[in-house]
Amino acid sequence: MTKVTKALIMARGGSKRIVNKNTRPFADSSLLEVKINQLKRIKNLDGIVINSDDDLILSIGEKMECEVIRREPYYCTDEIQPNELYKHLAETFPADIVVITNTTSPLVADNTIYNAIEKFKECIDSYDSLNTGHLVKDFLWLDGKPLNYNENNKPRSQDLPDIINLNAAINITTKEKMIENKNYVGKHPYIYIIDEIEGIDVDYPIDFEFAEFMYKKVRLK
């Protein structure tokens, strides 16, 4: 039986580091509208679902012909544990395959999302999620000593081990597994490598400015 595949945009209204980051002006649009317009172009999606507590976000979603789910206040507090939230989001999600695409990753290419969905469908019997990441080739320290290299035999940066940063640009799993795992990262995930530019995540004000600059440079050609 064909599984229904929909995108999920999780967009809480409150943002402490960047006020109204989902709806504030971004490249003559907003992060929310940029992501919705992109997802409308992805041919292997059966719909777009916006889960939020924010009236403006939900209103924009409705106007742009998305399905909207109003999140209960309990699931919007800072005290809620992420695993409890993820389980709830999955339980209220109206499709079989959940494609989580954050507004805070505006540099992901259309074909990357399309190909990631196809890859997950291809390996769904072997892996319980697909999660994007990019390689970190930096000299890392922890507790006062090198974490990923030997200081007495320092390698070239390109020869450092392939440590992966899960950047949350795209996360794909089934509704069933997201409920079971209480997470969008499965117990046996397929790590889908994308480049560092696509993996840019808007978390701090400087990220917002840099992402907007790169979006205008890379996506608005």
N, CA and C of each residue as an Amber inpcrd file, in Angstrom:
protein
   663
   0.8360000  -1.1910000   0.0000000   0.0000000   0.0000000   0.0000000
   0.8810000   1.2550000   0.0000000   0.5490000   2.2320000  -0.8070000
   1.3130000   3.4700000  -0.8890000   1.1740000   4.2580000   0.4000000
   2.3140000   4.7030000   0.9220000   2.3100000   5.4790000   2.1590000
   2.1690000   6.9610000   1.8380000   1.2860000   7.6270000   2.5520000
   1.0980000   9.0690000   2.3780000   2.2770000   9.7970000   3.0250000
   2.8740000  10.6990000   2.2590000   4.0790000  11.4060000   2.7070000
   3.7920000  12.9070000   2.7570000   3.9180000  13.4820000   3.9440000
   3.6860000  14.9180000   4.0900000   4.8410000  15.5640000   4.8530000
   5.0480000  16.8390000   4.5670000   6.0570000  17.6130000   5.2840000
   5.4480000  18.1710000   6.5640000   6.2620000  18.2350000   7.6050000
   5.8470000  18.8270000   8.8660000   6.7410000  20.0220000   9.1810000
   6.1290000  21.1780000   9.3290000   6.8480000  22.3680000   9.7870000
   6.4570000  22.6000000  11.2390000   7.4280000  22.4570000  12.1340000
   7.1980000  22.7120000  13.5570000   7.6370000  24.1450000  13.8240000
   6.7030000  25.0120000  14.1440000   7.0430000  26.4350000  14.2790000
   6.3580000  27.0350000  15.4930000   7.0250000  26.9730000  16.6120000
   6.4900000  27.5770000  17.8260000   6.5790000  29.0990000  17.7260000
   5.6210000  29.7760000  18.2970000   5.6010000  31.2350000  18.1930000
   6.7180000  31.9140000  18.9490000   7.0050000  31.4480000  20.1490000
   8.0300000  32.0890000  20.9610000   9.4310000  31.7170000  20.5180000
  10.2810000  32.7200000  20.3860000  11.6860000  32.4930000  20.0580000
  12.5040000  33.4790000  20.8720000  13.3460000  32.9580000  21.7520000
  14.0490000  33.8320000  22.6860000  15.3140000  34.4230000  22.0950000
  16.0110000  33.6630000  21.2490000  17.2600000  34.1760000  20.6780000
  16.9980000  35.1490000  19.5390000  16.0050000  34.8300000  18.6870000
  15.6460000  35.6930000  17.5540000  14.1430000  35.9050000  17.6120000
  13.7230000  37.1020000  17.9710000  12.2900000  37.3800000  18.1370000
  11.5540000  37.2040000  16.8050000  10.4690000  36.4390000  16.8440000
   9.6270000  36.2040000  15.6520000  10.4320000  35.7330000  14.4470000
  11.3820000  34.8300000  14.6690000  12.2940000  34.4610000  13.5850000
  11.5990000  33.8020000  12.3940000  10.4730000  33.1520000  12.6290000
   9.7810000  32.4840000  11.5220000   9.0630000  33.4490000  10.5880000
   8.6430000  34.5950000  11.1230000   7.7950000  35.5040000  10.3390000
   8.4180000  36.8710000  10.0960000   9.5510000  37.1740000  10.6860000
  10.1730000  38.4730000  10.4630000  10.7370000  38.5360000   9.0450000
  10.9540000  39.7220000   8.4810000  11.4380000  39.8290000   7.0960000
  12.7520000  39.0820000   6.8640000  12.7530000  38.3030000   5.7930000
  13.9220000  37.5240000   5.3910000  13.9500000  37.4840000   3.8690000
  14.9070000  38.1620000   3.2630000  15.0670000  38.1510000   1.8030000
  13.7510000  38.4890000   1.0860000  13.1190000  39.5790000   1.5020000
  11.8490000  40.0280000   0.9240000  10.7180000  39.0270000   1.1270000
  10.8580000  38.1640000   2.0990000   9.8260000  37.1860000   2.4290000
   9.9500000  36.9170000   3.9220000   9.8200000  35.6600000   4.3240000
  10.0830000  35.2450000   5.7010000  10.5600000  33.8000000   5.6470000
  11.1970000  33.3530000   6.7090000  11.6670000  31.9650000   6.7390000
  10.5080000  30.9960000   6.5470000   9.3550000  31.3030000   7.1450000
   8.1890000  30.4310000   7.0110000   7.7040000  30.3680000   5.5690000
   7.5390000  31.5150000   4.9340000   7.0400000  31.5440000   3.5560000
   8.0410000  30.9350000   2.5820000   9.3280000  31.1620000   2.8200000
  10.3640000  30.5540000   1.9820000  10.2430000  29.0360000   2.0140000
  10.0700000  28.4880000   3.2200000  10.0070000  27.0280000   3.3510000
   8.7170000  26.4740000   2.7460000   7.5780000  27.1390000   2.9860000
   6.3190000  26.6540000   2.4010000   6.3880000  26.6650000   0.8830000
   6.8690000  27.7510000   0.3050000   6.9760000  27.8330000  -1.1560000
   7.9040000  26.7590000  -1.7010000   8.9720000  26.4760000  -0.9840000
   9.8750000  25.4170000  -1.4350000   9.1720000  24.0620000  -1.4040000
   8.5070000  23.7610000  -0.3130000   7.8630000  22.4570000  -0.1730000
   6.7630000  22.2490000  -1.2040000   6.1280000  23.3200000  -1.6480000
   5.1240000  23.2040000  -2.7040000   5.7360000  22.7340000  -4.0220000
   7.0280000  22.9360000  -4.1750000   7.7000000  22.5270000  -5.4110000
   8.1670000  21.0660000  -5.3710000   8.1100000  20.4240000  -4.2140000
   8.6320000  19.0610000  -4.0620000   7.5580000  18.0610000  -4.4940000
   7.7810000  17.4080000  -5.6240000   6.7430000  16.6030000  -6.2760000
   6.3950000  15.3210000  -5.5380000   7.2830000  14.8220000  -4.6700000
   6.9650000  13.5630000  -3.9920000   6.4000000  13.7920000  -2.5850000
   5.8900000  14.9910000  -2.3330000   5.1580000  15.2720000  -1.0990000
   3.6560000  15.3090000  -1.3850000   2.8840000  14.7790000  -0.4560000
   1.4310000  14.7590000  -0.6080000   0.7480000  15.8880000   0.1440000
   1.5230000  16.7230000   0.7980000   0.9290000  17.8310000   1.5290000
   1.9250000  18.4550000   2.4860000   1.5180000  19.5770000   3.0760000
   2.3430000  20.3170000   4.0230000   1.5070000  20.5720000   5.2700000
   2.0460000  20.2300000   6.4240000   1.3510000  20.3980000   7.6940000
   2.1550000  21.3650000   8.5630000   1.4820000  22.3740000   9.0880000
   2.1320000  23.3180000   9.9990000   1.5570000  23.1170000  11.3880000
   2.4280000  22.8450000  12.3350000   2.0290000  22.6450000  13.7180000
   2.5810000  23.8050000  14.5310000   1.6980000  24.6300000  15.0860000
   2.1430000  25.8330000  15.7870000   1.1010000  26.2850000  16.8000000
   1.5540000  27.1190000  17.7280000   0.6570000  27.7580000  18.6900000
   0.4050000  29.2200000  18.3240000   1.0550000  29.6750000  17.2630000
   1.0800000  31.0990000  16.9320000   0.0130000  31.4440000  15.8890000
  -0.8210000  32.4300000  16.1870000  -1.9210000  32.7990000  15.2890000
  -1.4130000  33.2530000  13.9190000  -0.3530000  34.0490000  13.9010000
   0.1650000  34.5500000  12.6310000   0.7230000  33.4200000  11.7780000
   1.4730000  32.5230000  12.4050000   2.0340000  31.3850000  11.6680000
   0.9240000  30.5260000  11.0910000  -0.0870000  30.2390000  11.8940000
  -1.2060000  29.4140000  11.4230000  -1.9790000  30.1200000  10.3190000
  -2.1380000  31.4370000  10.4410000  -2.8460000  32.2090000   9.4250000
  -2.1010000  32.1860000   8.0970000  -0.7920000  32.3590000   8.1510000
   0.0230000  32.3020000   6.9310000  -0.0910000  30.9190000   6.3020000
  -0.0530000  29.8910000   7.1370000  -0.1770000  28.5220000   6.6360000
  -1.4930000  28.2880000   5.9200000  -2.5740000  28.7730000   6.5000000
  -3.8870000  28.6090000   5.8750000  -3.9690000  29.3510000   4.5480000
  -3.4660000  30.5840000   4.5340000  -3.4930000  31.3720000   3.2990000
  -2.6730000  30.7300000   2.1980000  -1.6260000  30.0050000   2.5870000
  -0.7640000  29.3570000   1.5960000  -1.1760000  27.9090000   1.3600000
  -2.4070000  27.5670000   1.7950000  -3.0620000  26.2840000   1.5020000
  -2.3460000  25.0950000   2.1250000  -1.8500000  25.2810000   3.3370000
  -1.2750000  24.1810000   4.1050000  -2.3270000  23.6660000   5.0900000
  -2.1480000  22.4410000   5.5530000  -2.9370000  21.9490000   6.6730000
  -2.3340000  22.5480000   7.9470000  -3.1640000  22.9900000   8.8530000
  -2.6400000  23.5770000  10.0850000  -3.1840000  22.8310000  11.2960000
  -2.3270000  22.6750000  12.2950000  -2.7020000  22.0500000  13.5590000
  -2.2840000  22.9990000  14.6760000  -3.2490000  23.4300000  15.4560000
  -2.9280000  24.3210000  16.5760000  -2.3690000  23.4870000  17.7310000
  -1.1610000  23.8350000  18.1340000  -0.5100000  23.1050000  19.2130000
  -1.0260000  23.5810000  20.5710000  -1.3100000  22.6480000  21.4360000
  -1.7830000  22.9770000  22.7700000  -0.6820000  23.6960000  23.5520000
  -1.0450000  24.6750000  24.3950000  -0.0570000  25.4490000  25.1440000
   0.9320000  24.5960000  25.9330000   0.4650000  23.4720000  26.4580000
   1.3400000  22.5950000  27.2460000   2.5710000  22.1690000  26.4550000
   2.3870000  21.9650000  25.1630000   3.4860000  21.4760000  24.3180000
   4.3340000  22.6130000  23.7320000   4.1800000  23.8150000  24.2750000
   4.9390000  24.9680000  23.8000000   5.8020000  25.5980000  24.8930000
   5.7860000  24.9910000  26.0530000   6.5620000  25.5440000  27.1520000
   8.0140000  25.0830000  27.0750000   8.8910000  25.8220000  27.7630000
  10.3000000  25.4340000  27.8220000  10.5070000  24.2060000  28.7000000
   9.5030000  23.8910000  29.5010000   9.6460000  22.7600000  30.4270000
   9.3580000  21.4170000  29.7550000   8.6520000  21.4350000  28.6370000
   8.3030000  20.1850000  27.9760000   9.5590000  19.4810000  27.4660000
   9.6700000  18.1950000  27.7290000  10.8130000  17.4220000  27.2530000
  10.6740000  17.1730000  25.7480000  11.7560000  17.3390000  24.9750000
  11.6650000  17.1440000  23.5250000  11.0440000  15.8110000  23.1230000
  11.3900000  14.7250000  23.8360000  10.8590000  13.4210000  23.4440000
   9.3380000  13.3540000  23.5970000   8.8130000  14.0140000  24.6220000
   7.3640000  14.0520000  24.8170000   6.7010000  14.8690000  23.7090000
   7.3520000  15.9650000  23.3190000   6.8270000  16.7970000  22.2350000
   6.8180000  16.0350000  20.9220000   7.9240000  15.3650000  20.5940000
   8.0030000  14.6450000  19.3150000   6.9360000  13.5570000  19.2290000
   6.7310000  12.8540000  20.3180000   5.6940000  11.8090000  20.3410000
   4.3230000  12.4310000  20.0740000   4.0400000  13.5570000  20.7150000
   2.7550000  14.2290000  20.5170000   2.5940000  14.7080000  19.0770000
   3.6470000  15.2940000  18.5190000   3.5750000  15.7790000  17.1320000
   3.2690000  14.6330000  16.1770000   3.8730000  13.4810000  16.4290000
   3.6240000  12.3240000  15.5630000   2.2010000  11.8180000  15.7220000
   1.7060000  11.7820000  16.9390000   0.3580000  11.2700000  17.1960000
  -0.7020000  12.1190000  16.5120000  -0.4280000  13.4010000  16.3200000
  -1.4120000  14.2940000  15.6890000  -1.1240000  14.5160000  14.2070000
  -0.1580000  13.7920000  13.6570000   0.2510000  14.0200000  12.2640000
  -0.6000000  13.1960000  11.2990000  -1.1730000  13.8130000  10.2600000
  -2.1100000  13.1280000   9.3730000  -1.4730000  12.4820000   8.1360000
  -0.4380000  11.6710000   8.3370000   0.1820000  10.9640000   7.2050000
   1.0260000   9.8200000   7.7450000   1.5210000   8.9820000   6.8320000
   2.3120000   7.8070000   7.2250000   3.7930000   8.1280000   7.3770000
   4.3220000   8.9490000   6.4560000   5.7340000   9.3190000   6.4930000
   5.8430000  10.7980000   6.8290000   6.6690000  11.0900000   7.8230000
   6.8470000  12.4540000   8.3190000   8.1610000  13.0130000   7.7680000
   8.0770000  14.1010000   7.0200000   9.2620000  14.7750000   6.4900000
   9.3900000  16.1110000   7.2230000  10.2450000  16.1510000   8.2260000
  10.4060000  17.3620000   9.0270000  11.4230000  18.2700000   8.3500000
  10.9580000  19.4380000   7.9640000  11.8080000  20.4000000   7.2620000
  11.7130000  21.7350000   7.9780000  12.7600000  22.0960000   8.6810000
  12.7160000  23.2850000   9.5220000  12.8170000  24.5730000   8.7120000
  12.0580000  25.5700000   9.1320000  12.1590000  26.8940000   8.5070000
  13.5610000  27.4640000   8.6770000  14.2460000  27.0200000   9.7110000
  15.5690000  27.5570000  10.0340000  16.6860000  26.9850000   9.1630000
  16.3090000  26.1980000   8.1600000  17.2820000  25.6710000   7.1920000
  16.8810000  26.1360000   5.7890000  17.0530000  27.4190000   5.4890000
  16.5690000  27.9590000   4.2120000  17.4710000  27.6650000   3.0200000
  18.6670000  27.1170000   3.2550000  19.6160000  26.9170000   2.1580000
  19.5490000  25.5210000   1.5490000  18.7060000  24.6600000   2.0630000
  18.5750000  23.3120000   1.5030000  17.9780000  23.3970000   0.1010000
  18.5610000  22.6930000  -0.8410000  18.0850000  22.7260000  -2.2290000
  16.8570000  21.8420000  -2.4150000  16.0240000  22.1970000  -3.3790000
  14.8230000  21.4100000  -3.6770000  15.1690000  19.9530000  -3.9690000
  16.1650000  19.7460000  -4.8100000  16.5010000  18.3730000  -5.2020000
  17.0360000  17.5670000  -4.0300000  17.6170000  18.2330000  -3.0300000
  18.0940000  17.5290000  -1.8450000  16.9150000  16.9590000  -1.0650000
  15.8560000  17.7560000  -0.9100000  14.6680000  17.2670000  -0.2130000
  14.0220000  16.1240000  -0.9910000  13.8560000  16.3160000  -2.2880000
  13.2520000  15.2820000  -3.1260000  14.0470000  13.9770000  -3.0400000
  15.3630000  14.0700000  -3.2050000  16.2080000  12.8750000  -3.2020000
  16.2540000  12.2100000  -1.8330000  16.2040000  12.9990000  -0.7710000
  16.1990000  12.4270000   0.5730000  14.9300000  11.6120000   0.8060000
  13.7980000  12.1140000   0.3420000  12.5430000  11.3720000   0.4710000
  12.6100000  10.0600000  -0.3030000  13.1090000  10.1270000  -1.5220000
  13.2330000   8.9050000  -2.3270000  14.1780000   7.9070000  -1.6750000
  15.2680000   8.4020000  -1.1000000  16.2370000   7.5170000  -0.4350000
  15.6020000   6.8370000   0.7660000  14.8280000   7.5860000   1.5570000
  14.1870000   6.9730000   2.7190000  13.2010000   5.8890000   2.2850000
  12.4090000   6.1650000   1.2630000  11.4570000   5.1610000   0.7800000
  12.1840000   3.9040000   0.2940000  13.3520000   4.1270000  -0.2870000
  14.1550000   3.0110000  -0.8050000  14.7010000   2.1420000   0.3250000
  15.0540000   2.7480000   1.4510000  15.7040000   1.9880000   2.5220000
  14.8480000   1.8820000   3.7770000  13.5280000   2.0920000   3.6370000
  12.6300000   2.1260000   4.7910000  12.6060000   0.8060000   5.5560000
  12.9150000  -0.3130000   4.8920000  12.9090000  -1.6100000   5.5690000
  14.1990000  -1.8670000   6.3360000  15.2330000  -1.0580000   6.0790000
  16.5320000  -1.2660000   6.7270000  16.8640000  -0.2000000   7.7650000
  16.2840000   0.9770000   7.6230000  16.5550000   2.0980000   8.5360000
  15.2320000   2.6800000   9.0190000  15.2300000   3.1820000  10.2690000
  13.9800000   3.7320000  10.7960000  13.9150000   5.2500000  10.7350000
  14.9300000   5.8940000  10.1890000  14.8670000   7.3270000   9.9220000
  15.9630000   7.7020000   8.9420000  15.7900000   8.8550000   8.3210000
  16.8440000   9.4690000   7.5150000  17.0490000  10.8670000   8.0810000
  18.2930000  11.1860000   8.3880000  18.6060000  12.4670000   9.0140000
  19.8260000  13.0820000   8.3440000  19.6980000  14.3530000   7.9820000
  20.8140000  15.0090000   7.2970000  21.8980000  15.4300000   8.2830000
  23.1080000  15.4130000   7.7650000  24.2460000  15.8680000   8.5380000
  25.3290000  16.3570000   7.6000000  26.2930000  17.0860000   8.1410000
  27.4510000  17.4720000   7.3460000  28.7180000  17.1490000   8.1310000
  29.7980000  16.9370000   7.3950000  31.0540000  16.5510000   8.0210000
  31.6900000  17.7420000   8.7280000  32.2510000  17.4690000   9.8900000
  32.9520000  18.4960000  10.6610000  34.4480000  18.1870000  10.6090000
  35.1770000  19.0100000   9.8900000  36.6250000  18.8270000   9.7650000
  37.3380000  19.9490000  10.5270000  37.1070000  19.9700000  11.8320000
  37.7030000  20.9810000  12.7000000  38.5050000  20.2900000  13.7940000
  39.4460000  21.0110000  14.3660000  40.2470000  20.4840000  15.4650000
  39.4750000  20.7180000  16.7630000  38.8840000  19.6410000  17.2740000
  37.9750000  19.7310000  18.4160000  38.6780000  19.3450000  19.7200000
  38.3610000  20.0980000  20.7780000  38.8930000  19.8110000  22.0990000
  37.7500000  19.5910000  23.0800000  37.9950000  18.7300000  24.0780000
  37.0330000  18.4740000  25.1460000  37.8040000  18.2210000  26.4380000
  37.4150000  18.9070000  27.4850000  38.0510000  18.7400000  28.7960000
  39.5600000  18.9460000  28.7450000  39.9710000  19.9800000  27.9800000
  41.3730000  20.3570000  27.9750000  42.2900000  19.5120000  27.1220000
  41.7190000  18.6770000  26.2380000  42.5690000  17.8590000  25.3720000
  41.8800000  17.6190000  24.0330000  42.6910000  17.2980000  22.9890000
  42.1020000  17.0670000  21.6640000  41.0930000  15.9220000  21.6850000
  40.0060000  16.1210000  20.9790000  38.9390000  15.1210000  20.9300000
  39.0560000  14.2070000  19.7210000  39.5110000  14.7570000  18.5950000
  39.4770000  13.9860000  17.3500000  40.8220000  13.8800000  16.6420000
  41.9190000  14.1250000  17.3740000  43.2580000  13.9660000  16.7840000
  44.2910000  13.8760000  17.8910000  45.4790000  13.4500000  17.5000000
  46.6150000  13.3320000  18.4160000  47.4940000  14.5560000  18.2550000
  47.6540000  15.3430000  19.3070000  48.4250000  16.5800000  19.2340000
  49.8830000  16.3280000  18.8720000  50.4130000  15.1300000  19.2160000
  51.8070000  14.7980000  18.9050000  52.0050000  14.3390000  17.4660000
  50.8900000  14.1040000  16.7790000  50.9550000  13.6910000  15.3770000
  49.7950000  14.3570000  14.6470000  49.8200000  15.6830000  14.6440000
  48.6860000  16.4580000  14.1480000  48.4860000  16.2470000  12.6510000
  47.2860000  15.8330000  12.2390000  47.0160000  15.5950000  10.8120000
  46.6200000  16.8780000  10.0950000  46.4990000  16.7830000   8.7790000
  45.8800000  17.8620000   8.0210000  44.3870000  17.8420000   8.3180000
  43.7400000  19.0000000   8.2210000  42.3230000  19.0630000   8.5770000
  41.4800000  18.1120000   7.7250000  41.8580000  17.9480000   6.4480000
  41.0790000  17.0520000   5.5790000  41.2260000  15.5800000   5.9580000
  42.2500000  15.2710000   6.7710000  42.4760000  13.8910000   7.1950000
  41.8820000  13.5870000   8.5650000  41.2170000  14.5430000   9.1600000
  40.5460000  14.2980000  10.4340000  39.4270000  13.2730000  10.2470000
  39.0500000  12.5640000  11.2970000  37.9740000  11.5730000  11.1630000
  36.6580000  12.2250000  10.7490000  35.8010000  11.4360000  10.1380000
  34.5270000  11.9490000   9.6200000  33.4870000  12.0670000  10.7400000
  33.6470000  13.0900000  11.5670000  32.6360000  13.3870000  12.5810000
  31.4750000  14.1090000  11.9030000  30.2730000  13.7100000  12.2370000
  29.0860000  14.2400000  11.5680000  28.2790000  15.1300000  12.5140000
  27.9170000  16.2870000  12.0290000  27.0070000  17.1870000  12.7400000
  25.6010000  16.9570000  12.1860000  24.7090000  16.4370000  13.0130000
  23.3150000  16.2970000  12.5960000  22.6930000  17.6930000  12.5880000
  22.4560000  18.2290000  11.3970000  22.0720000  19.6410000  11.2840000
  20.5580000  19.8770000  11.2720000  19.7700000  18.8100000  11.2720000
  18.3080000  18.9130000  11.3510000  17.6640000  19.6200000  10.1650000
  18.4010000  19.7430000   9.0520000  17.8130000  20.3660000   7.8670000
  16.6510000  19.5400000   7.3360000  16.8230000  18.2040000   7.3040000
  15.7590000  17.2850000   6.8920000  15.7970000  16.0780000   7.8180000
  14.6570000  15.7090000   8.3340000  14.5280000  14.4900000   9.1360000
  13.2940000  13.7470000   8.6570000  13.4660000  12.4890000   8.2950000
  12.3560000  11.7060000   7.7490000  12.2120000  10.4080000   8.5350000
  11.0130000  10.1060000   8.9360000  10.7220000   8.8490000   9.6090000
   9.2520000   8.5290000   9.3830000   8.8150000   7.3900000   9.8760000
   7.3900000   7.0700000   9.7890000   6.6890000   7.5750000  11.0420000
   5.4160000   7.8300000  10.9100000   4.6180000   8.2450000  12.0710000
   4.7390000   7.2020000  13.1770000   4.6620000   5.9350000  12.7870000
   4.7270000   4.8310000  13.7570000   6.0440000   4.8400000  14.5260000
   7.1540000   4.9960000  13.8070000   8.4680000   4.9710000  14.4560000
   8.7210000   6.2310000  15.2820000   8.1790000   7.3650000  14.8500000
   8.3580000   8.5940000  15.6110000   7.6250000   8.5060000  16.9510000
   6.4860000   7.8520000  16.9550000   5.7670000   7.6260000  18.2080000
   6.5410000   6.6470000  19.0870000   7.0020000   5.5730000  18.4770000
   7.7190000   4.5320000  19.2270000   9.0320000   5.0590000  19.8130000
   9.8030000   5.7880000  18.9940000  11.1080000   6.2820000  19.4300000
  11.0290000   7.5990000  20.2040000   9.8650000   8.2540000  20.1310000
   9.7010000   9.5870000  20.7240000  10.7850000  10.5420000  20.2060000
  11.0710000  10.4050000  18.9370000  12.1540000  11.1810000  18.3310000
  12.0430000  11.0660000  16.8190000  12.5870000  12.0590000  16.1040000
  12.6490000  11.9410000  14.6510000  13.9690000  11.3310000  14.1920000
  14.8750000  11.0910000  15.1310000  16.0980000  10.3280000  14.8490000
  15.8580000   8.9220000  15.3630000  15.9370000   7.9520000  14.4750000
  15.6190000   6.5910000  14.8550000  16.7320000   5.8890000  15.6040000
  16.4750000   4.6540000  15.9640000  17.4850000   3.8270000  16.6220000
  18.5240000   3.3360000  15.6280000  18.1260000   3.3040000  14.3630000
  19.0440000   2.8690000  13.2930000  18.8820000   3.8330000  12.1220000
  19.4380000   5.0470000  12.2480000  19.2190000   6.0790000  11.2250000
  20.1460000   5.9500000  10.0180000  19.6630000   6.4170000   8.8990000
  20.5010000   6.5790000   7.7070000  20.9340000   8.0380000   7.6920000
  22.2440000   8.2740000   7.7820000  22.7490000   9.6440000   7.7960000
  22.9900000  10.0930000   6.3610000  22.2550000  11.1080000   5.9550000
  22.2840000  11.6210000   4.5830000  23.1580000  12.8750000   4.5820000
  24.3330000  12.7580000   3.9830000  25.3040000  13.8450000   4.0300000
  24.9590000  14.9370000   3.0190000  24.8950000  16.1710000   3.5190000
  24.7360000  17.3380000   2.6540000  25.8940000  18.2830000   2.9300000
  26.0550000  19.2970000   2.0910000  27.1930000  20.1810000   2.3250000
  26.8700000  21.1830000   3.4390000  27.9180000  21.8260000   3.9110000
  27.7950000  22.6880000   5.0840000  26.9030000  23.9010000   4.8220000
  26.8830000  24.3890000   3.5880000  26.0310000  25.5300000   3.2670000
  24.5550000  25.1390000   3.3680000  24.1980000  24.0000000   2.7960000
  22.8110000  23.5400000   2.8990000  22.4230000  23.2760000   4.3570000
  23.4120000  22.9290000   5.1580000  23.1500000  22.5840000   6.5490000
  23.0920000  23.7680000   7.4980000  23.2310000  24.9860000   6.9880000
  23.1780000  26.1760000   7.8470000  21.8600000  26.2070000   8.6280000
  21.9630000  26.3920000   9.9390000  20.7940000  26.4220000  10.8100000
  20.7090000  27.7830000  11.4880000  19.5680000  28.4260000  11.3740000
  19.3770000  29.7560000  11.9570000  18.9760000  29.6010000  13.4220000
  19.9200000  29.8920000  14.3120000  19.6900000  29.7310000  15.7330000
  19.9630000  31.0220000  16.5090000  20.9630000  31.7710000  16.0600000
  21.3420000  33.0270000  16.6930000  21.1890000  34.1770000  15.6910000
  21.1280000  35.4220000  16.1600000  20.9880000  36.5620000  15.2510000
  22.0290000  36.5910000  14.1360000  23.2740000  36.2350000  14.4370000
  24.3080000  36.2340000  13.4050000  24.0170000  35.1700000  12.3480000
  23.4080000  34.0540000  12.7580000  23.0080000  33.0100000  11.8030000
  21.9510000  33.5460000  10.8460000  21.0030000  34.3040000  11.3760000
  19.9270000  34.8730000  10.5600000  20.5100000  35.7770000   9.4820000
  21.4310000  36.6540000   9.8670000  22.0430000  37.5730000   8.9080000
  22.8650000  36.8260000   7.8650000  23.6270000  35.8270000   8.3110000
  24.4600000  35.0750000   7.3760000  23.6070000  34.2400000   6.4250000
  22.5680000  33.6160000   6.9620000  21.6830000  32.8040000   6.1190000
  20.9790000  33.6550000   5.0780000  20.5490000  34.8490000   5.4690000
  19.8890000  35.7440000   4.5220000  20.8540000  36.1590000   3.4130000
  22.0900000  36.4710000   3.7990000  23.1080000  36.8340000   2.8090000
  23.3470000  35.6850000   1.8330000  23.5110000  34.4770000   2.3670000
  23.7910000  33.3170000   1.5170000  22.5720000  32.9460000   0.6710000
  21.3750000  33.1080000   1.2300000  20.1610000  32.8040000   0.4720000
  20.0570000  33.7030000  -0.7490000  20.3150000  34.9840000  -0.5620000
  20.2720000  35.9180000  -1.6920000  21.3470000  35.5770000  -2.7050000
  22.4750000  35.1130000  -2.2380000  23.6040000  34.8030000  -3.1150000
  23.4300000  33.4900000  -3.8670000  22.9010000  32.4780000  -3.1560000
  22.8450000  31.1120000  -3.6990000  21.4880000  30.7860000  -4.3050000
  20.4040000  31.1630000  -3.6250000  19.0600000  30.7420000  -4.0550000
  18.3490000  31.7680000  -4.9200000  18.6310000  33.0410000  -4.7250000
  17.9340000  34.0790000  -5.5090000  18.8170000  34.5580000  -6.6520000
  19.1880000  33.6520000  -7.5270000  20.0530000  34.0010000  -8.6650000
  19.1980000  34.5760000  -9.7940000
